[in-house]
């Protein structure tokens, strides 16, 4: 075919396995050599924690941070890394937080993010947390209580 600028040309017919298709019996199922799939029970996400469960864990974390509960009560509710951070943290001078609002959103099959407000001494504080499904169940892997920045002294 001579090449002319700007003209469209018909392509030659193409079937990649035209010769091999005669070897396949249409009534025989194809056996695909795929790697084994994930374990159904181990990798299938379970139901996410509901707002009541999120509230219970967040309230527990706030009480531990304030020194009203011992840190060992967090062991089954939070990831070991977060447990270590919270148990090493100095309590916040016996401040009592009241958890007002909690919202949760499933952001991935194995992750839920939560946000809310905690009130103390007439002030409202925002809090954020992330829960991930582990082999032991849903655990809090991240927690942050957002406080206002300290004003610089003049």
Backbone as CSV, one residue per row, in Angstrom:
resi,resn,N_x,N_y,N_z,CA_x,CA_y,CA_z,C_x,C_y,C_z
1,UNK,0.829,-1.186,0.000,0.000,0.000,0.000,0.866,1.238,0.000
2,UNK,0.650,2.092,-0.914,1.417,3.336,-0.907,0.898,4.256,0.192
3,UNK,1.809,4.956,0.798,1.446,5.856,1.896,1.135,7.236,1.338
4,UNK,-0.055,7.725,1.667,-0.416,9.081,1.269,-0.740,9.857,2.521
5,UNK,-0.269,11.060,2.604,-0.453,11.875,3.805,-1.929,12.210,3.990
6,UNK,-2.412,12.023,5.204,-3.774,12.415,5.537,-4.843,11.420,5.133
7,UNK,-4.489,10.309,4.541,-5.496,9.335,4.121,-5.573,8.199,5.129
8,UNK,-6.757,7.639,5.298,-6.947,6.490,6.171,-6.865,5.226,5.354
9,UNK,-6.262,4.211,5.911,-6.108,2.944,5.221,-6.731,1.834,6.050
10,UNK,-7.283,0.869,5.384,-7.863,-0.284,6.046,-6.736,-1.160,6.594
11,UNK,-6.927,-1.637,7.833,-5.944,-2.519,8.447,-6.177,-3.951,7.987
12,UNK,-5.108,-4.715,7.998,-5.247,-6.131,7.687,-5.981,-6.816,8.831
13,UNK,-6.825,-7.781,8.564,-7.503,-8.498,9.652,-6.472,-9.183,10.544
14,UNK,-6.773,-9.200,11.850,-5.803,-9.752,12.792,-6.533,-10.512,13.889
15,UNK,-6.202,-11.719,14.068,-6.662,-12.564,15.168,-5.411,-13.202,15.739
16,UNK,-5.014,-12.874,16.960,-3.722,-13.333,17.474,-3.600,-14.839,17.588
17,UNK,-4.649,-15.534,17.977,-4.550,-16.977,18.163,-5.460,-17.718,17.191
18,UNK,-5.535,-17.223,15.974,-6.422,-17.838,14.991,-6.030,-19.295,14.751
19,UNK,-4.728,-19.556,14.709,-4.274,-20.917,14.442,-4.505,-21.826,15.643
20,UNK,-4.376,-21.315,16.847,-4.561,-22.137,18.046,-6.026,-22.346,18.382
21,UNK,-6.929,-21.506,17.878,-8.339,-21.623,18.233,-8.928,-22.947,17.753
22,UNK,-8.364,-23.533,16.711,-8.867,-24.824,16.229,-8.523,-25.941,17.196
23,UNK,-7.516,-25.723,18.064,-7.112,-26.753,19.018,-8.028,-26.801,20.247
24,UNK,-8.783,-25.757,20.482,-9.636,-25.691,21.657,-11.013,-26.256,21.358
25,UNK,-11.502,-27.096,22.242,-12.847,-27.623,22.127,-13.789,-26.618,22.781
26,UNK,-14.794,-26.084,22.076,-15.656,-25.062,22.660,-16.448,-25.551,23.875
27,UNK,-16.622,-26.865,24.056,-17.360,-27.377,25.199,-16.507,-27.599,26.427
28,UNK,-15.195,-27.429,26.327,-14.288,-27.673,27.443,-13.995,-26.363,28.163
29,UNK,-14.162,-26.327,29.494,-13.825,-25.090,30.205,-12.318,-24.850,30.171
30,UNK,-11.953,-23.602,30.099,-10.534,-23.243,30.109,-10.004,-23.300,31.530
31,UNK,-8.822,-23.838,31.682,-8.158,-23.852,32.983,-7.129,-22.732,32.980
32,UNK,-7.361,-21.731,33.809,-6.436,-20.614,33.886,-5.440,-20.872,35.000
33,UNK,-4.190,-20.654,34.715,-3.132,-20.865,35.691,-2.935,-19.570,36.486
34,UNK,-3.824,-19.333,37.466,-3.773,-18.113,38.266,-3.146,-18.415,39.618
35,UNK,-2.484,-17.437,40.213,-1.963,-17.656,41.565,-3.136,-17.847,42.516
36,UNK,-2.919,-18.556,43.618,-4.012,-18.769,44.559,-4.525,-17.446,45.098
37,UNK,-5.833,-17.362,45.262,-6.464,-16.143,45.747,-6.278,-15.993,47.247
38,UNK,-6.675,-14.844,47.783,-6.539,-14.622,49.219,-7.494,-15.517,49.993
39,UNK,-7.126,-15.774,51.221,-7.999,-16.549,52.092,-9.275,-15.745,52.331
40,UNK,-10.403,-16.361,52.136,-11.672,-15.654,52.248,-11.888,-15.085,53.644
41,UNK,-11.575,-15.858,54.667,-11.850,-15.385,56.013,-10.801,-14.392,56.503
42,UNK,-9.546,-14.553,56.086,-8.480,-13.691,56.595,-8.497,-12.308,55.953
43,UNK,-8.817,-12.215,54.669,-8.712,-10.938,53.977,-10.051,-10.277,53.698
44,UNK,-11.128,-10.955,53.928,-12.438,-10.356,53.676,-12.737,-9.374,54.805
45,UNK,-13.037,-8.132,54.457,-13.297,-7.163,55.525,-14.581,-7.500,56.268
46,UNK,-14.502,-7.382,57.570,-15.678,-7.603,58.391,-16.492,-6.333,58.476
47,UNK,-17.613,-6.390,59.163,-18.414,-5.168,59.294,-17.626,-4.116,60.065
48,UNK,-17.691,-2.876,59.624,-16.935,-1.830,60.316,-17.554,-1.537,61.677
49,UNK,-16.773,-0.956,62.574,-17.344,-0.584,63.864,-18.403,0.495,63.674
50,UNK,-19.484,0.401,64.446,-20.514,1.434,64.334,-20.128,2.621,65.219
51,UNK,-20.919,3.674,65.160,-20.591,4.912,65.873,-20.511,4.670,67.381
52,UNK,-21.341,3.788,67.900,-21.323,3.480,69.331,-19.976,2.877,69.734
53,UNK,-19.451,1.970,68.911,-18.151,1.354,69.195,-17.015,2.364,69.045
54,UNK,-17.095,3.208,68.005,-16.079,4.250,67.826,-16.061,5.170,69.041
55,UNK,-17.252,5.568,69.488,-17.376,6.460,70.641,-16.754,5.828,71.889
56,UNK,-16.999,4.542,72.107,-16.468,3.866,73.296,-14.943,3.873,73.293
57,UNK,-14.326,3.578,72.150,-12.859,3.543,72.082,-12.287,4.952,72.220
58,UNK,-12.885,5.931,71.531,-12.382,7.303,71.619,-12.510,7.843,73.042
59,UNK,-13.609,7.533,73.704,-13.796,7.971,75.084,-12.755,7.318,76.006
60,UNK,-12.480,6.046,75.762,-11.466,5.342,76.542,-10.093,5.997,76.362
61,UNK,-9.751,6.336,75.126,-8.463,6.993,74.862,-8.392,8.339,75.580
62,UNK,-9.474,9.117,75.520,-9.486,10.415,76.204,-9.322,10.252,77.714
63,UNK,-9.969,9.238,78.289,-9.862,9.017,79.731,-8.455,8.573,80.132
64,UNK,-7.807,7.776,79.289,-6.423,7.372,79.570,-5.503,8.578,79.467
65,UNK,-5.699,9.395,78.439,-4.842,10.588,78.275,-5.011,11.567,79.424
66,UNK,-6.212,11.615,80.012,-6.457,12.531,81.119,-6.033,11.946,82.459
67,UNK,-5.658,10.662,82.484,-5.218,10.044,83.720,-6.352,9.453,84.545
68,UNK,-7.549,9.361,84.000,-8.692,8.812,84.732,-8.785,7.293,84.632
69,UNK,-8.063,6.687,83.705,-8.037,5.229,83.541,-6.603,4.786,83.338
70,UNK,-6.278,3.581,83.747,-4.923,3.068,83.481,-4.762,2.711,82.003
71,UNK,-3.578,2.894,81.486,-3.315,2.678,80.057,-3.518,1.236,79.630
72,UNK,-3.342,0.268,80.530,-3.465,-1.136,80.126,-4.874,-1.476,79.640
73,UNK,-5.870,-0.642,79.960,-7.225,-0.895,79.477,-7.350,-0.639,77.970
74,UNK,-6.360,0.010,77.390,-6.361,0.273,75.943,-5.804,-0.879,75.128
75,UNK,-5.142,-1.806,75.751,-4.355,-2.816,75.028,-5.132,-3.514,73.907
76,UNK,-6.381,-3.882,74.134,-7.136,-4.607,73.102,-7.855,-3.682,72.129
77,UNK,-7.888,-2.389,72.423,-8.645,-1.464,71.575,-7.784,-0.716,70.572
78,UNK,-6.483,-0.650,70.816,-5.619,0.141,69.937,-4.469,-0.721,69.420
79,UNK,-3.861,-0.266,68.362,-2.698,-0.931,67.775,-1.536,-0.858,68.769
80,UNK,-0.672,-1.872,68.815,0.446,-1.845,69.774,1.310,-0.584,69.708
81,UNK,1.527,-0.052,68.526,2.345,1.162,68.388,1.655,2.351,69.071
82,UNK,0.342,2.499,68.863,-0.402,3.580,69.502,-0.493,3.345,71.010
83,UNK,-0.623,2.098,71.414,-0.656,1.777,72.838,0.636,2.233,73.521
84,UNK,1.754,1.961,72.883,3.044,2.356,73.451,3.125,3.882,73.582
85,UNK,2.691,4.598,72.545,2.727,6.066,72.596,1.825,6.617,73.696
86,UNK,0.612,6.074,73.802,-0.322,6.582,74.805,0.085,6.206,76.224
87,UNK,0.698,5.035,76.392,1.094,4.630,77.743,2.332,5.385,78.226
88,UNK,3.147,5.895,77.292,4.328,6.670,77.674,4.009,8.156,77.866
89,UNK,2.833,8.580,77.403,2.454,9.990,77.476,2.082,10.384,78.902
90,UNK,2.460,11.589,79.295,2.103,12.101,80.618,0.642,12.537,80.599
91,UNK,-0.146,12.127,81.611,-1.558,12.550,81.657,-1.689,14.070,81.657
92,UNK,-2.804,14.557,81.094,-3.013,15.997,80.933,-3.693,16.608,82.148
93,UNK,-3.031,16.589,83.271,-3.449,17.297,84.493,-4.903,17.051,84.876
94,UNK,-5.344,15.817,84.776,-6.680,15.410,85.223,-7.813,16.217,84.568
95,UNK,-7.623,16.594,83.325,-8.673,17.287,82.584,-9.731,16.261,82.199
96,UNK,-10.983,16.601,82.369,-12.082,15.698,82.004,-12.652,16.166,80.668
97,UNK,-12.590,15.287,79.664,-13.169,15.578,78.354,-14.529,14.908,78.258
98,UNK,-15.473,15.609,77.648,-16.782,15.042,77.355,-16.890,14.920,75.850
99,UNK,-17.016,13.709,75.384,-17.107,13.461,73.952,-18.512,13.806,73.491
100,UNK,-18.638,14.770,72.601,-19.963,15.222,72.151,-20.378,14.542,70.855
101,UNK,-19.660,14.795,69.782,-20.057,14.224,68.488,-18.993,13.259,67.993
102,UNK,-19.450,12.235,67.288,-18.543,11.279,66.650,-19.135,10.914,65.298
103,UNK,-18.317,10.961,64.280,-18.720,10.566,62.926,-17.683,9.588,62.398
104,UNK,-18.138,8.573,61.698,-17.228,7.598,61.111,-17.488,7.440,59.631
105,UNK,-16.437,7.142,58.892,-16.544,6.949,57.448,-15.585,5.841,57.034
106,UNK,-16.108,4.857,56.315,-15.256,3.777,55.810,-14.520,4.300,54.584
107,UNK,-13.201,4.400,54.679,-12.398,4.979,53.603,-11.716,3.922,52.748
108,UNK,-11.720,2.690,53.207,-11.150,1.560,52.482,-11.796,0.306,53.060
109,UNK,-11.681,-0.831,52.369,-12.315,-2.037,52.902,-11.876,-2.396,54.326
110,UNK,-10.634,-2.063,54.687,-10.112,-2.421,56.003,-9.824,-1.198,56.867
111,UNK,-10.431,-0.041,56.564,-10.122,1.176,57.325,-11.355,2.058,57.493
112,UNK,-11.478,2.608,58.696,-12.532,3.569,59.029,-11.856,4.763,59.668
113,UNK,-12.241,5.957,59.243,-11.723,7.168,59.871,-12.856,7.836,60.627
114,UNK,-12.515,8.383,61.775,-13.515,9.002,62.630,-13.074,10.415,62.987
115,UNK,-14.060,11.256,63.223,-13.787,12.600,63.712,-14.856,12.932,64.733
116,UNK,-14.583,13.925,65.537,-15.557,14.299,66.544,-15.118,15.520,67.305
117,UNK,-15.925,15.851,68.313,-15.593,16.974,69.178,-15.604,16.504,70.626
118,UNK,-14.659,17.017,71.380,-14.575,16.759,72.807,-14.565,18.110,73.503
119,UNK,-15.343,18.218,74.571,-15.447,19.485,75.288,-14.817,19.358,76.659
120,UNK,-14.161,20.427,77.084,-13.546,20.470,78.401,-13.412,21.927,78.836
121,UNK,-13.869,22.213,80.033,-13.741,23.539,80.631,-14.214,24.644,79.694
122,UNK,-15.360,24.439,79.078,-15.953,25.463,78.223,-15.348,25.588,76.836
123,UNK,-14.434,24.712,76.469,-13.802,24.766,75.149,-14.131,23.510,74.379
124,UNK,-14.180,23.640,73.070,-14.404,22.489,72.195,-13.101,22.165,71.475
125,UNK,-12.798,20.875,71.386,-11.591,20.409,70.716,-12.004,19.405,69.647
126,UNK,-11.324,19.445,68.531,-11.575,18.456,67.478,-10.679,17.248,67.721
127,UNK,-11.178,16.091,67.318,-10.345,14.903,67.396,-10.525,14.084,66.127
128,UNK,-9.470,13.397,65.741,-9.494,12.527,64.566,-8.853,11.202,64.947
129,UNK,-9.321,10.141,64.296,-8.789,8.809,64.581,-8.945,7.942,63.346
130,UNK,-8.145,6.918,63.287,-8.240,5.935,62.204,-8.294,4.547,62.834
131,UNK,-9.211,3.743,62.339,-9.364,2.368,62.791,-9.078,1.455,61.612
132,UNK,-8.294,0.417,61.840,-7.980,-0.540,60.783,-8.290,-1.938,61.265
133,UNK,-8.740,-2.765,60.339,-9.043,-4.149,60.680,-7.756,-4.953,60.666
134,UNK,-7.479,-5.614,61.771,-6.305,-6.464,61.895,-6.781,-7.893,62.115
135,UNK,-5.860,-8.797,62.293,-6.255,-10.181,62.556,-6.944,-10.311,63.911
136,UNK,-6.754,-9.330,64.801,-7.418,-9.339,66.107,-8.726,-8.561,66.104
137,UNK,-9.117,-8.008,64.970,-10.344,-7.207,64.889,-10.009,-5.761,64.571
138,UNK,-10.988,-4.889,64.737,-10.802,-3.469,64.451,-10.054,-2.824,65.611
139,UNK,-8.966,-2.118,65.267,-8.161,-1.429,66.277,-7.877,-0.008,65.844
140,UNK,-7.796,0.878,66.810,-7.455,2.268,66.535,-5.945,2.331,66.268
141,UNK,-5.581,2.882,65.121,-4.166,2.965,64.754,-3.620,4.390,64.815
142,UNK,-4.529,5.376,64.870,-4.102,6.777,64.907,-5.124,7.555,65.722
143,UNK,-4.636,8.446,66.570,-5.513,9.310,67.370,-4.824,10.644,67.544
144,UNK,-5.597,11.717,67.372,-5.038,13.050,67.588,-6.136,13.969,68.108
145,UNK,-5.869,14.599,69.241,-6.753,15.615,69.803,-6.176,16.955,69.397
146,UNK,-6.946,17.718,68.650,-6.450,18.983,68.105,-6.766,20.095,69.091
147,UNK,-5.730,20.686,69.631,-5.875,21.772,70.591,-5.409,23.070,69.951
148,UNK,-5.914,24.198,70.445,-5.437,25.468,69.883,-3.969,25.676,70.219
149,UNK,-3.286,26.361,69.336,-1.876,26.659,69.580,-1.749,27.624,70.753
150,UNK,-0.689,27.457,71.490,-0.435,28.377,72.597,-0.096,29.754,72.027
151,UNK,-0.678,30.779,72.613,-0.390,32.136,72.148,1.012,32.530,72.592
152,UNK,1.756,33.155,71.679,3.101,33.605,72.081,2.999,34.729,73.095
153,UNK,3.863,34.674,74.077,3.854,35.734,75.107,4.579,36.956,74.590
154,UNK,3.984,38.097,74.891,4.558,39.363,74.402,5.708,39.829,75.232
